[in-house]
């Protein structure tokens, strides 16, 4: 997980995980629309997942 990805996940979560797949981006986008904190948490969890 790079520093710039974390910064991007904090400011615009869907853009930080754009290369993780359409489903992940859609989920994070919906969570971000519901609130900034859930979207940020979801993006950081997806970025921190070693299996993806």
N, C-alpha and C positions, 0 to 999 in steps of 0.2 A: 504494500500500500504506500504510494508515494505521497509526498507532502502536498503536491498540487492537486492530487485527487481528493485529499481530505479537505483542502480549502474549497474546492469546487463543490464537494458534497455539502459543505456548510452553507454556501451561498445559493447554489442551484442544484439540488440533489439529483434530478433526472439526468442532467448532463454529465454528471460524474460517473454514471454507470451505463453510459450509452453503448459500450461494447459488450455488455453482459447479456444481452438478449432483449427481445421485444417485451416479453412478459415481465421481466424485472423492471424495465423502464416504465411500463404501464402501471405497475403496482406502486412504484415510487412516485410517479406523477399523480396518481389518485390520492396517495397519502399526503403529498405536498399540497394538493388543492384543499384537503381537509384541514391542514395545519402545517406550519413550517417544521415544527419539532418532530412529528411522526415521519415526515418525509426524510428529514436529515438522519434520524435514527435508522430508518430502513436502508438508506444509502450506505451509511457507515457499516451496518451489519453485512450487507451484500459485498462491500469492498473488502471486509475483513474475513470473509469466508474463503478458506484455502481450497475448497473443492471446486470453485468456479473458475 
